[in-house]
Amino acid sequence: MSYDVAAVRAAFPALEEGAAHFDGPGGSQTAAPVADAVARTLRAAVANRGTVTAAEQRAEDAVLGAREAMADLAGAAAGGVVFGRSMTSLTFEMSRALAKTWSPGDEVVVTHLDHDANIRPWVIAAGNAGATVRWAPFDKATAELPVNAVTELIGPRTRLVAVTAASNLFGTVPDVRAIADAAHAAGALVYVDGVHYTAHVGVDMAALGADFFACSSYKFCGPHLGVVAAAPALLEALHPDKLLPATDAVPERFELGTLPYELLAGVTAAVDFLAGLDPTATGSRRERLVASYQALEEHEAGLLDRLLTGLAAIDGVTLHGRAARRTPTVLFDVDGWRGYDVHQALAKCGVNAPAGSFYALEASRWFGLGDTGAVRAGIAPYTNESDVDRRIEAVSALADSRG
Ligand SMILES: Cc1ncc(COP(=O)(O)O)c(C=O)c1O
């Protein structure tokens, strides 16, 4: 296993601007091969999907190639990979399709830990269907989501459990598999928000027990496009609103309008890029992805340790959350400074790290951080030790000056 962060960084033209990017959880920087694939597709002849002209075939290949790529990334079936504008819009659409099968008295379980994109669509859909929403709390000291906090809400009327694979606010990685097992035993479906998770952890939908796995390629060095993967047979059973002339085939049934072929080419390039993060990995793309994610996890774990140790040593820094299993995403405050002011002061030092609740509004409120949240530092594939040290020094200088 090997990870060459200098080589990884060389693939990100954005880093030439000089900032240390800790804003990856909001959206990673884009790898050059991704930008090239998008540009190549836009510069070539492209028509609507088809097989008669080269232009049609190019669109066809972009779609099928991206489905194959995402299937490899998530351990999913290519025929169950749905693309859409964002994870949020796809989840709203899925919630409306699923809610057509719900009746008054049915129940949906959501968690306080989740990003609002995996809460609000379910709350609204449940409201429209007359279903009841049950809210799973998380631990206010550690930001961990105990399995039983979710499973004790699951009952015979539970139709769906929506849970995050990783919190974009605290980095918490819940035991999704244990939650999914309990949901399945009760006959409920499991919708997993993998947006933050996929940026850091190798995905295996089956191992997670996810019936639906949602993610967004701009979080893993790709273009702005949302993805939901599910078993094709499960998608066959759902009937989203669609235009009369639009195909009823799965997964196209869920893809409203014309797909962005150039972005799909970018998604494939992003998956290929991730598969190459461990240059010594061999075998199928799926095998190279598994190895590369292991190398990435090890790289990021070392940097997380360095960042946590450095921040914890600064007098006046409060770290929020300490889940045993977490992504390399750190939420903190500096005494005497408002989060937004920390964001601004760090930006002046070339360190990019915004503050807020990052749409994990329920989580921020539940934890006691209100609507303003705190400062977030996220490690990404291109983060190196010098970035981390710059960040620690900048925060240390701030803490000394006590806003
Ligand atoms: C954990 C998590 N879920 C969902 C989303 C929403 O993703 P999208 O921007 O694709 O709608 C985000 C975006 O920040 C996120 O971090």
The ligand as an SDF file (V2000), in Angstrom:
LIG
                    3D

 16 16  0  0  0  0  0  0  0  0999 V2000
  -23.6130   14.8050    4.6970 C   0  0  0  0  0  0  0  0  0  0  0  0
  -24.2320   15.5590    3.5680 C   0  0  0  0  0  0  0  0  0  0  0  0
  -25.3990   15.1380    3.0840 N   0  0  0  0  0  0  0  0  0  0  0  0
  -26.0090   15.7570    2.0600 C   0  0  0  0  0  0  0  0  0  0  0  0
  -25.4550   16.8840    1.4940 C   0  0  0  0  0  0  0  0  0  0  0  0
  -26.1850   17.5330    0.3360 C   0  0  0  0  0  0  0  0  0  0  0  0
  -25.5280   17.2170   -0.8520 O   0  0  0  0  0  0  0  0  0  0  0  0
  -25.8800   18.0220   -2.1890 P   0  0  0  0  0  0  0  0  0  0  0  0
  -25.1460   19.3170   -2.1110 O   0  0  0  0  0  0  0  0  0  0  0  0
  -25.4000   17.1410   -3.2950 O   0  0  0  0  0  0  0  0  0  0  0  0
  -27.3540   18.2040   -2.2200 O   0  0  0  0  0  0  0  0  0  0  0  0
  -24.2450   17.3790    1.9710 C   0  0  0  0  0  0  0  0  0  0  0  0
  -23.6520   18.5950    1.3980 C   0  0  0  0  0  0  0  0  0  0  0  0
  -22.9240   19.2910    2.0480 O   0  0  0  0  0  0  0  0  0  0  0  0
  -23.6140   16.6860    3.0340 C   0  0  0  0  0  0  0  0  0  0  0  0
  -22.4420   17.1040    3.5280 O   0  0  0  0  0  0  0  0  0  0  0  0
  1  2  1  0
  2  3  1  0
  2 15  2  0
  3  4  2  0
  4  5  1  0
  5  6  1  0
  5 12  2  0
  6  7  1  0
  7  8  1  0
  8  9  2  0
  8 10  1  0
  8 11  1  0
 12 13  1  0
 12 15  1  0
 13 14  2  0
 15 16  1  0
M  END
$$$$
